[in-house]
Amino acid sequence: MAIRSRLRLLVATRKGAFILHAGAARTRFTLDGPHFLGHIVHHAMLDPRDRQTLLMAVSTGHLGPTVFRSTDHGATWQEAAHPPQFAKGSGRAVDHVFWLTPGHASEPGVWYAGTSPQGLFRSEDHGKTWEGVAGLNAHPMLNTWSGGEQDGTPDGPKLHSVLIDPRDRNRMYVGMSSGGVFATDDQGATWRPFNTGSKAEFFPDADREFGQDPHCVALHPLRPDRLYQQNHCGIYRMDRPDDRWVRIGDNMPRDIGDIGLPLALHPRDPDTAWVFPMDGTTVWPRTSPDGRPAVYATRDAGTTWTRQDRGLPPHHAWLTVKRQAMATDTLDPVGLYFGTTSGELWASRDEGTSWRTIARHLPEIYAVEAAEI
């Protein structure tokens, strides 16, 4: 008897998007796609509140940056009637939509989008129309916080990691590359830097109020006062109300370091997280150290780290994994997934203990999300 398909892996690439389907056993994945072949898909998300609405952030050659929406799991798509756009007269233009986040459980239909250059947008109709969050987009300090729109970030500056406290829809966090982490307690009306303890070692003054380069920020849904961060300058954890980032990456092996782009959390254990370290020496190669890729896991909130490389290439594998390209499912044991810029999709169904490829020869992978229906 066939296992009912319940898992979807949403894979966004430089030349379209792909959806992989699997049953709860995760022994066999079938590939669906490509969707939007030839266009850049930066991110794709399934709404966990209805398990029906699927949004994709797409940069198209003829329509420009936009958002597409499907309510039939990708069989058909509709473009947003009013995609994210900066206010007229602001002198700013959206280059691409980079990040998508479903809103709070109490607000069905609400979504948030982060853009390049740094901007935050909100939809209240399941992604059909979008309006800027003026409290951030028109903030008099935004240009100073972010370093302007020519900050040197590869592929352009980003607003990413839009996080909503599950206890309070008014409390949110965003990451800006560059700029740092910023927080609001009034659903975006006012914002403050949230970077104490996080380093900006590329400036003469590394202990700055803002100007950091967070690559990925995550909040644990079962302990919302715990946040993790993979930064250009290390791996950090915060346990509120002590609003200070602690560099747990100092506990990584010295020959590996704590530089990388993605970070993923265990859905049920706030002490467990995974990172994919990359070489941050000299010109910042952003490849696996020494060509020996591995995921590193912590089970004690960053006090210790364990190398997980069984099934990965043992040498001469110069893999790069982007900040959105690592994800977990919520099955038991937890499945872990990452995609590479060389088009490989790797999976573990035993929480990182062993790995196998489930797709090869895809275009450059930008983002991976796991969703269950």
Summary of the structure (lengths in Angstrom):
residues: 373
radius of gyration: 19.2
end to end distance: 19.4
largest distance: 63.3
contacts: 1285
relative contact order: 0.12
helix: 4%
strand: 43%
